[in-house]
Each structure stands twice: as C-alpha cells, then as structure tokens.
Amino acid sequence: MPVTSAPPEIAIEPKRNHSNGGGRGDRWGGDDSEGRGDSNPRNFETSPQAYHLGMMLALASVLMLFVALSSAYVMRQGQGQDWLPIAMPTLLLPNTFALLLSSFTLELSRRSLKRQSVGSLQGWLTVSALLGLIFLVGQLTIWRALAAQGIYLGSNPHSSFYYLLTGAHAVHLMGGLIALGYLVFRAWQSNRVTQTALGVAALYWHFMDGLWVYLLLLLFVWR
C-alpha cells in the first residue's frame, strides 16, 4: 500500500488591525509613531514632532499678531490727551482664575493619560473644557456690563483697545476650546486620546493662558 505524505503545514501570520491604532499603547497615550514606521523620513509628516512643529509655527503667527497690536497700543497711549483708562471690571480677576485653573486641570488630564486612568482622564478633560467655556461666558458678561456703563468700542482709545485685544484673544481661545471639546468627545465615546493630540492641545491652551495674563498686565498695569 503506497505511503502518502501529509501536506506541508502553512503558517499564517495573523494580520494586525491598524484601524485600532496599533494596540493599547497607541490607544492610551503610547508613542504615536509605534507600528507606523514614523522613523522613516517619508512618514515624518505624521510623526509627533511634525504636529508639535506645526503648532509652534501657528503660535508664532498668533504671537506676531498680538505683538503688532501691543505696539499700536503703546504708541497710541503716548499720543494726545484723549486716553482715558477704564477701570478693571470686577469680574475680570475671577474670570482669569478660571482660565488659569483650566491649565492646571489640563495637566492633570495629561498625567491621567500617562497612567492610563480612564475615569480621571475623562473627568479632568471635561473640567478643563468647562472652565474654558466659563471664561468665555465671563468675557461676554464683562463686555455687556461695560456696555451698560456706556463704555463702548468707540468711547475712547483705551476702551477700543480693550475690546480689540480681549476679543482677539477670545476668538483664538474659542479655537482651543473646540479642540478640547473634540478630545472630551473622544475620551468619553471611544477612549481614544493620544499623548500627541493632548500634548499639542495643551501647548496651545497654555499659550493662550500666558497671553491672557500678558494682556491683563498691558491693559491695567502698564501706564
């Protein structure tokens, strides 16, 4: 009876599911370059360094805008006798505290992401976004209070610069708030927030906080 040999075994390598970001490390704050060949120069555009570089360039353009506005503010302050500084609104300091506190809670969310703590990440991210929203609502309240006192955009040069500088800051901060809202959605819906995304958003947010402190000193301390 002829002996038949068994067919050779074929080893099938399981396919990696790249749609899930490469595994737990990518899902919970691992290096975004893992499993995607970001060490290859051709893939540099998707590396964490590329995102940070892009954010730095964007912040440089924002900085140039406010430097130009600040220069115009200082030059106009020294011209004419129509410069009548407005008093600091009462709500401005508590509103500033809310914004600074949002930077602290945002750093707590980054630490939670490194520890892969789901609940803490979701909670601190949500608090950070809410504090940012409180700040913007507070700014709107301050503008309405100034208008009720008869202080408008065209009342005097100082009030004009106050509305211009704080309004420009609010518009840029709103962009950061949209980014935080997106991260909050990701954290609650799919638990997929990377260190790169949160780090870039935090960089922008901290810059906006520092810029606000500078504007506060320029408008009400600089004489």
C-alpha positions in Angstrom: 0.0 0.0 0.0 1.6 3.3 -1.0 2.5 5.7 1.8 1.2 9.2 1.2 2.9 12.1 2.9 0.9 14.7 4.8 0.8 18.1 3.0 3.3 20.6 4.5 1.8 22.9 7.1 1.4 26.5 6.2 1.9 29.1 8.9 -0.4 32.1 8.5 0.7 35.2 10.2 -2.2 37.0 11.8 -2.9 40.4 10.4 -2.5 43.4 12.6 -5.5 45.6 12.9 -4.1 49.0 12.1 -7.5 50.6 12.3 -7.3 50.4 16.1 -4.1 52.4 16.2 -1.7 49.6 16.8 -2.8 48.4 20.2 -3.1 49.5 23.8 0.0 51.7 23.7 -1.4 53.9 20.9 -4.8 53.9 22.5 -3.7 55.1 25.9 -1.1 57.6 25.2 1.7 55.5 23.7 4.1 56.9 21.2 2.1 57.7 18.1 5.0 56.5 16.0 4.8 52.9 17.1 3.8 50.4 14.5 3.5 53.1 11.7 7.1 53.4 10.6 7.4 57.0 11.6 11.2 56.5 11.8 11.1 56.6 8.1 11.7 60.2 6.8 8.9 59.7 4.3 6.4 59.4 7.2 7.7 62.4 9.1 4.6 64.4 8.3 2.6 62.1 10.5 5.1 62.0 13.4 4.5 63.7 16.8 7.4 66.1 16.0 5.6 67.3 12.9 2.4 68.1 14.9 4.4 70.0 17.5 6.3 71.9 14.8 3.1 72.8 13.1 1.6 74.1 16.4 4.8 76.1 17.1 4.5 77.8 13.7 0.8 78.6 14.4 1.6 80.1 17.8 4.4 82.2 16.2 1.9 83.7 13.9 -0.5 84.4 16.8 2.3 86.0 18.7 3.2 88.3 15.9 -0.4 89.5 15.7 -0.5 90.4 19.4 2.9 92.0 19.3 1.7 94.2 16.5 -1.4 95.1 18.5 0.6 95.7 21.6 2.9 98.1 19.7 0.0 100.0 18.4 -1.4 100.2 21.9 1.8 101.6 23.4 2.2 104.1 20.6 -1.4 105.3 20.8 -1.2 105.6 24.6 1.5 108.3 24.2 -0.4 110.4 21.8 -3.0 113.1 22.6 -5.0 113.8 25.8 -8.0 111.6 25.0 -6.6 108.5 26.6 -9.0 107.7 29.4 -8.2 104.3 31.0 -11.2 102.3 32.0 -11.4 100.7 35.5 -10.7 97.0 35.7 -14.1 95.2 35.6 -14.9 93.4 38.9 -15.4 90.0 37.2 -12.1 90.1 35.4 -9.9 88.6 38.1 -12.3 85.7 39.0 -12.6 85.0 35.3 -8.8 85.0 35.0 -8.6 82.5 37.8 -10.9 80.2 36.0 -8.7 80.2 32.9 -5.5 79.6 34.9 -7.2 76.8 36.7 -8.1 75.2 33.4 -4.4 74.9 32.6 -3.8 73.1 35.9 -6.7 70.6 35.3 -5.5 70.0 31.7 -2.1 69.0 33.1 -3.9 66.6 35.4 -5.6 65.1 32.4 -2.2 64.5 30.8 -0.9 62.7 33.8 -4.1 60.6 33.9 -3.4 59.7 30.3 0.1 58.6 31.1 -1.2 56.4 33.9 -3.9 55.1 31.6 -6.6 56.1 34.1 -9.8 56.3 32.1 -12.0 57.9 34.6 -9.5 60.6 35.6 -8.8 61.4 32.0 -12.4 61.9 31.2 -13.1 63.9 34.3 -10.2 66.3 34.1 -10.6 66.9 30.4 -14.3 67.7 30.9 -13.4 70.1 33.8 -10.8 71.8 31.6 -13.3 72.4 28.8 -16.0 73.6 31.2 -13.6 76.1 32.8 -12.7 77.4 29.3 -16.3 77.8 28.5 -16.9 79.6 31.8 -14.1 82.0 30.9 -15.6 82.8 27.5 -19.1 83.3 29.0 -17.4 85.6 31.7 -15.8 87.7 28.9 -19.2 88.1 27.3 -20.7 89.1 30.6 -17.9 91.7 31.1 -18.5 93.2 27.7 -22.2 93.5 28.4 -21.5 95.1 31.8 -19.2 97.7 30.2 -21.8 98.5 27.5 -24.4 99.0 30.3 -22.0 101.6 31.8 -21.8 103.4 28.5 -18.3 102.1 27.6 -18.3 101.0 24.0 -15.7 100.2 21.4 -15.5 103.8 20.2 -15.8 105.5 23.6 -12.1 106.3 23.9 -8.8 104.7 22.7 -8.3 102.6 25.8 -11.8 101.0 25.6 -11.2 100.4 21.9 -8.0 98.5 22.6 -9.7 96.6 25.4 -12.4 95.3 23.2 -10.0 94.6 20.3 -7.4 92.8 22.4 -9.8 90.8 24.6 -12.0 90.0 21.6 -9.0 88.7 19.5 -7.9 86.6 22.5 -11.4 85.2 22.9 -11.6 84.2 19.2 -8.3 82.3 19.5 -9.3 80.7 22.8 -12.5 79.5 21.2 -10.4 77.5 18.7 -8.6 75.8 21.6 -12.0 75.1 23.3 -13.2 73.4 20.1 -10.1 71.2 20.2 -10.7 70.4 23.9 -14.3 69.6 23.1 -13.2 67.1 20.5 -10.8 65.4 22.9 -13.6 65.2 25.5 -15.8 63.5 22.9 -13.1 61.1 22.0 -12.3 60.3 25.7 -16.0 59.6 26.5 -17.1 57.8 23.3 -14.2 55.7 22.3 -11.5 56.1 24.9 -9.0 57.0 22.2 -6.9 60.0 23.1 -3.2 60.0 22.2 -0.4 61.8 24.0 0.4 63.7 20.9 -3.1 65.1 20.4 -3.5 66.1 24.1 0.1 67.5 24.2 -0.5 69.7 21.2 -3.8 71.0 22.5 -2.3 71.6 25.9 0.6 73.6 24.3 -1.9 75.9 22.6 -4.1 76.2 25.7 -1.2 77.2 28.0 0.0 79.7 25.4 -3.5 81.3 25.4 -3.4 81.4 29.3 0.0 83.1 29.3 -1.1 85.5 26.6 -4.2 86.5 28.7 -2.0 87.3 31.7 0.2 89.5 29.5 -2.9 91.3 28.1 -4.2 91.9 31.6 -0.9 93.5 32.7 -0.8 95.6 29.5 -4.3 96.9 29.8 -4.5 97.6 33.5 -0.9 97.7 35.0 1.1 99.3 32.2 0.9 103.1 32.4 
